[in-house]
Amino acid sequence: MPTPTVSPTRASQTPGRAVPARPSLPVKKTAAPLAPHMSGPRLFQVMRVGLVVWTLVSTVLCLASVLASQSHQETSAGALVHAQDLRDLRSEVTHAQSAALISLIDPQTTGADSWKTYDDSRTQVDLLLLGAAASAVHPADLQDVATALGDWQDTCAVAHHDALGAGMAPDATTQITSSYADVLEAITWQLNATSNQESSSTPFIVLSIVASVLGGLGFVVVSVVTARRSHRVINIGLSVGLLAIIAAIVTVGVYANQSGKISVTDSRIASLSTAESDVWTSLSEDALSILEPDSSQTHTVSATNSVSSASTAVNSANPVYSSVSTSVSALTKSQSTISSTSDPDARKALIQDQSVWQDAANAISAAIDAERPASMSLVVPALGYVITVATCCVIAIIATLAGIHARTKEYA
């Protein structure tokens, strides 16, 4: 029987026989897209340079803030001294006003002593005006005060002269009080201008502190980025640098706070000075209640209100001076007696005895002197704070370099 012939084609398809594979062509690999961030070493290098530069910028801002705060303290201390000179002037003018008005009640008899008190007080006013001019930044600004004082003194002198001779003119007291109001207005304007002077540097100080805080935020950002890239939560170098920057910012804040203490001192003295003026204002109103019988009740109420205002200011002072409180309490009782006395002669006798007002004014004046510090003692030297800030800067830079260098070595 003939053997079947197998064709080559069929044989190649026989299962179990290996078929040589066709050689594959080389595949051209496409480049992977670039990562959206830098490589570790390069990123650390950029952060190191950037953070050192920003630390220097932050330090410069901190130092500028300290120096600006020192300048602000010097300005505020000078303003406090000038403001108190003006308040002393106001109190003395108010005292002289009350003495001048009382001298007009009985110019021929008891008024002589009151006029002598006015004359002595007027001399003191002139001296205080010179003192205020010496402590003023621009002495020429006090010209309005000097002019008003001259007009008031002339008016008082004319009224007293007339009262000793033919008799006081009907509108003499109105002229005196009107010229006195002009003096107070001029002094008040100067006080307001001085108060505005104290806050001239504050915006720059606040801006410097805010900008310095941004330096701390820069450390936080770099610390977070470094932690994520290196997979380590804590970097000792960057942590120390952050603490150093925070210490610098706290130093700036502590020093800037010294200016606030000056304002508190000024506010406390101002309250006592106003109380002293109120004491003499009440005596002036009581004198007018005798000189102007038609409006006696109105002036008596004004006098009572002035005493009440002085009492409130004294009792709210910190610290509370017991001698001042005792003197003002005695004045409050005396004023209550005057208000309830209907007999003009009896009220006149109570008013002409100025001892209770003088005691209260003296006690308040002593408290003011105890509260009033020397001008330069209010200014805290900035040298120690400058050294502290600079030291924090050096520590922050060294710690930054060490901290980022440690992470860079891991990629070497």
One Martini backbone bead per residue (centre of mass of N, CA, C, O) as a GRO file, in nm:
protein
  412
    1MET     BB    1   0.097   0.034   0.024
    2PRO     BB    2   0.103   0.356  -0.014
    3THR     BB    3   0.269   0.632   0.101
    4PRO     BB    4   0.196   0.925   0.232
    5THR     BB    5   0.225   1.254   0.138
    6VAL     BB    6   0.390   1.531   0.288
    7SER     BB    7   0.360   1.853   0.303
    8PRO     BB    8   0.529   2.128   0.398
    9THR     BB    9   0.290   2.294   0.494
   10ARG     BB   10   0.171   2.090   0.690
   11ALA     BB   11   0.425   2.039   0.857
   12SER     BB   12   0.441   2.339   0.978
   13GLN     BB   13   0.149   2.280   1.127
   14THR     BB   14   0.250   2.093   1.321
   15PRO     BB   15   0.222   2.001   1.622
   16GLY     BB   16   0.524   2.059   1.820
   17ARG     BB   17   0.652   2.256   1.623
   18ALA     BB   18   0.883   2.492   1.595
   19VAL     BB   19   0.853   2.851   1.551
   20PRO     BB   20   1.014   3.090   1.431
   21ALA     BB   21   1.073   3.405   1.535
   22ARG     BB   22   1.035   3.726   1.471
   23PRO     BB   23   1.213   3.986   1.459
   24SER     BB   24   1.209   4.267   1.651
   25LEU     BB   25   1.172   4.592   1.662
   26PRO     BB   26   1.289   4.866   1.789
   27VAL     BB   27   1.174   5.063   2.051
   28LYS     BB   28   1.092   5.394   2.088
   29LYS     BB   29   1.141   5.590   2.351
   30THR     BB   30   0.966   5.809   2.535
   31ALA     BB   31   0.975   6.086   2.705
   32ALA     BB   32   0.919   6.186   3.006
   33PRO     BB   33   0.764   6.399   3.182
   34LEU     BB   34   0.820   6.660   3.357
   35ALA     BB   35   0.842   6.761   3.658
   36PRO     BB   36   0.682   7.016   3.849
   37HIS     BB   37   0.951   6.982   4.010
   38MET     BB   38   1.226   6.988   4.169
   39SER     BB   39   1.490   6.870   4.275
   40GLY     BB   40   1.607   6.828   4.577
   41PRO     BB   41   1.883   6.982   4.577
   42ARG     BB   42   1.782   7.233   4.424
   43LEU     BB   43   1.555   7.314   4.615
   44PHE     BB   44   1.731   7.349   4.868
   45GLN     BB   45   1.908   7.573   4.754
   46VAL     BB   46   1.685   7.780   4.705
   47MET     BB   47   1.576   7.785   4.998
   48ARG     BB   48   1.833   7.872   5.134
   49VAL     BB   49   1.869   8.144   4.997
   50GLY     BB   50   1.584   8.261   5.043
   51LEU     BB   51   1.581   8.239   5.359
   52VAL     BB   52   1.826   8.415   5.418
   53VAL     BB   53   1.724   8.669   5.283
   54TRP     BB   54   1.455   8.690   5.447
   55THR     BB   55   1.592   8.708   5.722
   56LEU     BB   56   1.733   8.976   5.666
   57VAL     BB   57   1.478   9.136   5.607
   58SER     BB   58   1.337   9.082   5.878
   59THR     BB   59   1.560   9.208   6.052
   60VAL     BB   60   1.550   9.492   5.938
   61LEU     BB   61   1.256   9.538   6.025
   62CYS     BB   62   1.301   9.499   6.325
   63LEU     BB   63   1.511   9.725   6.362
   64ALA     BB   64   1.331   9.951   6.252
   65SER     BB   65   1.117   9.918   6.471
   66VAL     BB   66   1.292   9.983   6.715
   67LEU     BB   67   1.389  10.265   6.622
   68ALA     BB   68   1.104  10.382   6.584
   69SER     BB   69   1.018  10.338   6.879
   70GLN     BB   70   1.228  10.521   7.004
   71SER     BB   71   1.138  10.775   6.860
   72HIS     BB   72   0.851  10.763   6.973
   73GLN     BB   73   0.929  10.787   7.270
   74GLU     BB   74   1.065  11.062   7.253
   75THR     BB   75   0.817  11.210   7.146
   76SER     BB   76   0.621  11.133   7.378
   77ALA     BB   77   0.786  11.248   7.610
   78GLY     BB   78   0.789  11.539   7.505
   79ALA     BB   79   0.478  11.565   7.492
   80LEU     BB   80   0.423  11.522   7.791
   81VAL     BB   81   0.575  11.765   7.898
   82HIS     BB   82   0.422  11.979   7.733
   83ALA     BB   83   0.136  11.907   7.826
   84GLN     BB   84   0.191  11.966   8.129
   85ASP     BB   85   0.262  12.261   8.095
   86LEU     BB   86  -0.021  12.337   7.989
   87ARG     BB   87  -0.182  12.237   8.235
   88ASP     BB   88  -0.047  12.419   8.441
   89LEU     BB   89  -0.134  12.675   8.303
   90ARG     BB   90  -0.438  12.626   8.323
   91SER     BB   91  -0.454  12.607   8.633
   92GLU     BB   92  -0.337  12.893   8.691
   93VAL     BB   93  -0.548  13.051   8.536
   94THR     BB   94  -0.790  12.948   8.700
   95HIS     BB   95  -0.691  13.061   8.965
   96ALA     BB   96  -0.674  13.360   8.877
   97GLN     BB   97  -0.971  13.390   8.801
   98SER     BB   98  -1.091  13.344   9.082
   99ALA     BB   99  -0.937  13.575   9.223
  100ALA     BB  100  -1.044  13.808   9.047
  101LEU     BB  101  -1.348  13.769   9.110
  102ILE     BB  102  -1.331  13.794   9.423
  103SER     BB  103  -1.211  14.085   9.425
  104LEU     BB  104  -1.498  14.209   9.316
  105ILE     BB  105  -1.686  14.187   9.561
  106ASP     BB  106  -1.460  14.343   9.773
  107PRO     BB  107  -1.231  14.565   9.676
  108GLN     BB  108  -1.186  14.739   9.951
  109THR     BB  109  -1.127  14.477  10.125
  110THR     BB  110  -1.101  14.150  10.077
  111GLY     BB  111  -1.001  14.190   9.773
  112ALA     BB  112  -0.695  14.244   9.817
  113ASP     BB  113  -0.601  13.953   9.866
  114SER     BB  114  -0.707  13.837   9.598
  115TRP     BB  115  -0.538  14.024   9.414
  116LYS     BB  116  -0.269  13.920   9.511
  117THR     BB  117  -0.315  13.634   9.417
  118TYR     BB  118  -0.345  13.710   9.122
  119ASP     BB  119  -0.068  13.843   9.085
  120ASP     BB  120   0.098  13.591   9.152
  121SER     BB  121  -0.034  13.408   8.940
  122ARG     BB  122   0.043  13.574   8.691
  123THR     BB  123   0.346  13.532   8.721
  124GLN     BB  124   0.327  13.224   8.695
  125VAL     BB  125   0.210  13.223   8.412
  126ASP     BB  126   0.454  13.345   8.269
  127LEU     BB  127   0.650  13.116   8.347
  128LEU     BB  128   0.485  12.880   8.219
  129LEU     BB  129   0.500  12.988   7.933
  130LEU     BB  130   0.805  12.958   7.907
  131GLY     BB  131   0.810  12.652   7.962
  132ALA     BB  132   0.630  12.572   7.721
  133ALA     BB  133   0.820  12.691   7.506
  134ALA     BB  134   1.068  12.507   7.577
  135SER     BB  135   0.891  12.223   7.517
  136ALA     BB  136   0.844  12.305   7.237
  137VAL     BB  137   0.883  12.249   6.905
  138HIS     BB  138   0.702  12.524   6.839
  139PRO     BB  139   0.697  12.818   6.999
  140ALA     BB  140   0.521  12.997   6.800
  141ASP     BB  141   0.245  12.849   6.864
  142LEU     BB  142   0.208  13.028   7.146
  143GLN     BB  143   0.100  13.306   7.055
  144ASP     BB  144  -0.204  13.272   7.106
  145VAL     BB  145  -0.177  13.237   7.409
  146ALA     BB  146  -0.033  13.504   7.472
  147THR     BB  147  -0.254  13.691   7.361
  148ALA     BB  148  -0.487  13.589   7.541
  149LEU     BB  149  -0.348  13.654   7.808
  150GLY     BB  150  -0.319  13.959   7.767
  151ASP     BB  151  -0.622  14.026   7.742
  152TRP     BB  152  -0.710  13.910   8.015
  153GLN     BB  153  -0.528  14.082   8.199
  154ASP     BB  154  -0.640  14.355   8.108
  155THR     BB  155  -0.935  14.306   8.187
  156CYS     BB  156  -0.883  14.261   8.489
  157ALA     BB  157  -0.746  14.533   8.548
  158VAL     BB  158  -0.980  14.717   8.466
  159ALA     BB  159  -1.196  14.603   8.657
  160HIS     BB  160  -1.040  14.661   8.920
  161HIS     BB  161  -1.007  14.964   8.881
  162ASP     BB  162  -1.308  15.035   8.865
  163ALA     BB  163  -1.391  14.911   9.141
  164LEU     BB  164  -1.211  15.117   9.307
  165GLY     BB  165  -1.371  15.348   9.190
  166ALA     BB  166  -1.662  15.412   9.030
  167GLY     BB  167  -1.704  15.123   8.923
  168MET     BB  168  -1.823  14.849   8.794
  169ALA     BB  169  -1.900  14.727   8.512
  170PRO     BB  170  -2.166  14.539   8.407
  171ASP     BB  171  -1.968  14.374   8.182
  172ALA     BB  172  -1.706  14.270   8.323
  173THR     BB  173  -1.751  13.964   8.370
  174THR     BB  174  -1.801  13.896   8.074
  175GLN     BB  175  -1.520  13.983   7.974
  176ILE     BB  176  -1.355  13.795   8.150
  177THR     BB  177  -1.482  13.520   8.062
  178SER     BB  178  -1.426  13.556   7.761
  179SER     BB  179  -1.112  13.583   7.776
  180TYR     BB  180  -1.076  13.315   7.928
  181ALA     BB  181  -1.191  13.132   7.704
  182ASP     BB  182  -0.967  13.200   7.500
  183VAL     BB  183  -0.740  13.073   7.658
  184LEU     BB  184  -0.850  12.785   7.672
  185GLU     BB  185  -0.868  12.742   7.368
  186ALA     BB  186  -0.564  12.774   7.306
  187ILE     BB  187  -0.467  12.546   7.494
  188THR     BB  188  -0.638  12.317   7.375
  189TRP     BB  189  -0.517  12.326   7.094
  190GLN     BB  190  -0.229  12.251   7.188
  191LEU     BB  191  -0.303  11.979   7.316
  192ASN     BB  192  -0.407  11.844   7.057
  193ALA     BB  193  -0.144  11.874   6.894
  194THR     BB  194   0.027  11.706   7.092
  195SER     BB  195  -0.137  11.443   7.075
  196ASN     BB  196  -0.087  11.397   6.764
  197GLN     BB  197   0.225  11.358   6.791
  198GLU     BB  198   0.241  11.069   6.937
  199SER     BB  199   0.130  10.895   6.657
  200SER     BB  200   0.335  10.924   6.408
  201SER     BB  201   0.493  10.618   6.428
  202THR     BB  202   0.289  10.381   6.447
  203PRO     BB  203   0.243  10.268   6.156
  204PHE     BB  204   0.539  10.171   6.114
  205ILE     BB  205   0.548   9.972   6.346
  206VAL     BB  206   0.321   9.787   6.253
  207LEU     BB  207   0.439   9.721   5.975
  208SER     BB  208   0.701   9.588   6.076
  209ILE     BB  209   0.572   9.359   6.237
  210VAL     BB  210   0.417   9.229   6.007
  211ALA     BB  211   0.665   9.178   5.826
  212SER     BB  212   0.811   8.998   6.036
  213VAL     BB  213   0.601   8.770   6.045
  214LEU     BB  214   0.658   8.677   5.754
  215GLY     BB  215   0.925   8.543   5.826
  216GLY     BB  216   0.796   8.310   5.985
  217LEU     BB  217   0.629   8.200   5.746
  218GLY     BB  218   0.873   8.119   5.574
  219PHE     BB  219   0.963   7.890   5.765
  220VAL     BB  220   0.710   7.722   5.751
  221VAL     BB  221   0.712   7.662   5.449
  222VAL     BB  222   0.993   7.528   5.436
  223SER     BB  223   0.935   7.305   5.644
  224VAL     BB  224   0.707   7.167   5.487
  225VAL     BB  225   0.857   7.107   5.223
  226THR     BB  226   1.088   6.945   5.352
  227ALA     BB  227   0.913   6.724   5.482
  228ARG     BB  228   0.784   6.616   5.217
  229ARG     BB  229   1.056   6.550   5.064
  230SER     BB  230   1.204   6.387   5.321
  231HIS     BB  231   1.007   6.243   5.527
  232ARG     BB  232   1.034   6.467   5.765
  233VAL     BB  233   0.897   6.643   6.015
  234ILE     BB  234   1.171   6.716   6.158
  235ASN     BB  235   1.379   7.017   6.167
  236ILE     BB  236   1.605   7.142   6.367
  237GLY     BB  237   1.714   7.389   6.221
  238LEU     BB  238   1.437   7.519   6.137
  239SER     BB  239   1.322   7.530   6.424
  240VAL     BB  240   1.535   7.719   6.540
  241GLY     BB  241   1.491   7.948   6.336
  242LEU     BB  242   1.195   8.002   6.408
  243LEU     BB  243   1.245   8.072   6.707
  244ALA     BB  244   1.430   8.314   6.648
  245ILE     BB  245   1.222   8.484   6.496
  246ILE     BB  246   1.013   8.495   6.721
  247ALA     BB  247   1.199   8.636   6.924
  248ALA     BB  248   1.230   8.894   6.756
  249ILE     BB  249   0.930   8.972   6.748
  250VAL     BB  250   0.890   8.987   7.055
  251THR     BB  251   1.097   9.208   7.103
  252VAL     BB  252   0.953   9.421   6.939
  253GLY     BB  253   0.685   9.418   7.098
  254VAL     BB  254   0.799   9.494   7.376
  255TYR     BB  255   0.921   9.766   7.290
  256ALA     BB  256   0.664   9.896   7.168
  257ASN     BB  257   0.507   9.889   7.449
  258GLN     BB  258   0.645  10.135   7.586
  259SER     BB  259   0.467  10.358   7.457
  260GLY     BB  260   0.209  10.284   7.613
  261LYS     BB  261   0.311  10.373   7.896
  262ILE     BB  262   0.321  10.673   7.833
  263SER     BB  263   0.018  10.709   7.779
  264VAL     BB  264  -0.076  10.623   8.060
  265THR     BB  265   0.070  10.841   8.218
  266ASP     BB  266  -0.058  11.082   8.074
  267SER     BB  267  -0.354  11.015   8.145
  268ARG     BB  268  -0.327  11.032   8.453
  269ILE     BB  269  -0.226  11.327   8.469
  270ALA     BB  270  -0.458  11.457   8.312
  271SER     BB  271  -0.681  11.390   8.517
  272LEU     BB  272  -0.560  11.554   8.754
  273SER     BB  273  -0.543  11.829   8.608
  274THR     BB  274  -0.845  11.858   8.560
  275ALA     BB  275  -0.923  11.856   8.858
  276GLU     BB  276  -0.773  12.116   8.933
  277SER     BB  277  -0.934  12.300   8.745
  278ASP     BB  278  -1.215  12.235   8.864
  279VAL     BB  279  -1.172  12.361   9.138
  280TRP     BB  280  -1.138  12.660   9.030
  281THR     BB  281  -1.399  12.672   8.868
  282SER     BB  282  -1.593  12.652   9.108
  283LEU     BB  283  -1.503  12.922   9.234
  284SER     BB  284  -1.582  13.103   8.997
  285GLU     BB  285  -1.885  13.031   8.999
  286ASP     BB  286  -1.939  13.130   9.286
  287ALA     BB  287  -1.858  13.423   9.233
  288LEU     BB  288  -2.075  13.471   9.008
  289SER     BB  289  -2.320  13.426   9.198
  290ILE     BB  290  -2.261  13.713   9.325
  291LEU     BB  291  -2.210  13.906   9.072
  292GLU     BB  292  -2.475  13.736   8.940
  293PRO     BB  293  -2.781  13.714   9.066
  294ASP     BB  294  -2.965  13.629   8.821
  295SER     BB  295  -2.747  13.359   8.784
  296SER     BB  296  -2.690  13.199   9.048
  297GLN     BB  297  -2.796  12.908   9.004
  298THR     BB  298  -2.628  12.838   8.757
  299HIS     BB  299  -2.346  12.871   8.892
  300THR     BB  300  -2.388  12.668   9.121
  301VAL     BB  301  -2.425  12.420   8.943
  302SER     BB  302  -2.149  12.441   8.804
  303ALA     BB  303  -1.984  12.410   9.061
  304THR     BB  304  -2.089  12.129   9.139
  305ASN     BB  305  -1.998  11.986   8.877
  306SER     BB  306  -1.694  12.040   8.910
  307VAL     BB  307  -1.658  11.888   9.175
  308SER     BB  308  -1.762  11.617   9.072
  309SER     BB  309  -1.546  11.584   8.851
  310ALA     BB  310  -1.302  11.587   9.041
  311SER     BB  311  -1.388  11.345   9.215
  312THR     BB  312  -1.393  11.133   8.989
  313ALA     BB  313  -1.096  11.160   8.898
  314VAL     BB  314  -0.965  11.092   9.173
  315ASN     BB  315  -1.113  10.812   9.236
  316SER     BB  316  -0.997  10.689   8.942
  317ALA     BB  317  -0.724  10.687   9.023
  318ASN     BB  318  -0.388  10.535   8.950
  319PRO     BB  319  -0.342  10.581   9.225
  320VAL     BB  320  -0.500  10.641   9.529
  321TYR     BB  321  -0.510  10.943   9.703
  322SER     BB  322  -0.601  11.009  10.018
  323SER     BB  323  -0.549  11.316  10.042
  324VAL     BB  324  -0.718  11.393   9.796
  325SER     BB  325  -0.988  11.268   9.877
  326THR     BB  326  -1.020  11.432  10.138
  327SER     BB  327  -1.016  11.718  10.013
  328VAL     BB  328  -1.250  11.676   9.809
  329SER     BB  329  -1.463  11.600  10.019
  330ALA     BB  330  -1.456  11.874  10.163
  331LEU     BB  331  -1.544  12.034   9.912
  332THR     BB  332  -1.815  11.895   9.869
  333LYS     BB  333  -1.939  11.990  10.137
  334SER     BB  334  -1.901  12.293  10.093
  335GLN     BB  335  -2.069  12.309   9.831
  336SER     BB  336  -2.330  12.212   9.959
  337THR     BB  337  -2.357  12.452  10.150
  338ILE     BB  338  -2.366  12.675   9.936
  339SER     BB  339  -2.617  12.570   9.778
  340SER     BB  340  -2.807  12.585  10.056
  341THR     BB  341  -2.745  12.892  10.067
  342SER     BB  342  -2.944  13.191  10.061
  343ASP     BB  343  -2.759  13.383  10.194
  344PRO     BB  344  -2.542  13.603  10.056
  345ASP     BB  345  -2.346  13.663  10.291
  346ALA     BB  346  -2.286  13.370  10.364
  347ARG     BB  347  -2.181  13.285  10.089
  348LYS     BB  348  -1.958  13.495  10.069
  349ALA     BB  349  -1.792  13.391  10.309
  350LEU     BB  350  -1.742  13.105  10.199
  351ILE     BB  351  -1.595  13.197   9.933
  352GLN     BB  352  -1.364  13.384  10.054
  353ASP     BB  353  -1.282  13.113  10.176
  354GLN     BB  354  -1.015  12.937  10.007
  355SER     BB  355  -0.898  12.685  10.162
  356VAL     BB  356  -1.050  12.435  10.043
  357TRP     BB  357  -0.943  12.477   9.755
  358GLN     BB  358  -0.641  12.486   9.818
  359ASP     BB  359  -0.616  12.204   9.940
  360ALA     BB  360  -0.707  12.045   9.692
  361ALA     BB  361  -0.498  12.158   9.490
  362ASN     BB  362  -0.244  12.075   9.647
  363ALA     BB  363  -0.295  11.770   9.649
  364ILE     BB  364  -0.305  11.732   9.342
  365SER     BB  365  -0.027  11.853   9.277
  366ALA     BB  366   0.133  11.640   9.438
  367ALA     BB  367   0.036  11.398   9.268
  368ILE     BB  368   0.152  11.493   9.002
  369ASP     BB  369   0.451  11.502   9.092
  370ALA     BB  370   0.458  11.193   9.159
  371GLU     BB  371   0.380  11.101   8.853
  372ARG     BB  372   0.602  11.274   8.731
  373PRO     BB  373   0.841  11.213   8.514
  374ALA     BB  374   1.111  11.205   8.358
  375SER     BB  375   1.159  11.223   8.035
  376MET     BB  376   1.403  11.005   7.982
  377SER     BB  377   1.284  10.772   8.169
  378LEU     BB  378   1.070  10.678   7.941
  379VAL     BB  379   1.320  10.586   7.776
  380VAL     BB  380   1.417  10.296   7.627
  381PRO     BB  381   1.684  10.143   7.549
  382ALA     BB  382   1.778   9.981   7.230
  383LEU     BB  383   2.040   9.812   7.235
  384GLY     BB  384   1.950   9.537   7.355
  385TYR     BB  385   1.738   9.482   7.128
  386VAL     BB  386   1.930   9.489   6.888
  387ILE     BB  387   2.110   9.254   6.979
  388THR     BB  388   1.888   9.042   6.993
  389VAL     BB  389   1.798   9.051   6.697
  390ALA     BB  390   2.076   8.990   6.571
  391THR     BB  391   2.116   8.717   6.710
  392CYS     BB  392   1.866   8.581   6.589
  393CYS     BB  393   1.965   8.602   6.299
  394VAL     BB  394   2.220   8.429   6.320
  395ILE     BB  395   2.081   8.174   6.423
  396ALA     BB  396   1.885   8.139   6.184
  397ILE     BB  397   2.100   8.106   5.961
  398ILE     BB  398   2.261   7.870   6.077
  399ALA     BB  399   2.017   7.677   6.108
  400THR     BB  400   1.937   7.676   5.812
  401LEU     BB  401   2.196   7.562   5.688
  402ALA     BB  402   2.200   7.302   5.858
  403GLY     BB  403   1.918   7.186   5.790
  404ILE     BB  404   1.949   7.176   5.471
  405HIS     BB  405   2.216   7.021   5.459
  406ALA     BB  406   2.111   6.754   5.578
  407ARG     BB  407   1.916   6.699   5.338
  408THR     BB  408   2.116   6.714   5.100
  409LYS     BB  409   2.298   6.466   5.179
  410GLU     BB  410   2.076   6.245   5.111
  411TYR     BB  411   2.125   6.306   4.784
  412ALA     BB  412   2.440   6.221   4.739
   0.00000   0.00000   0.00000
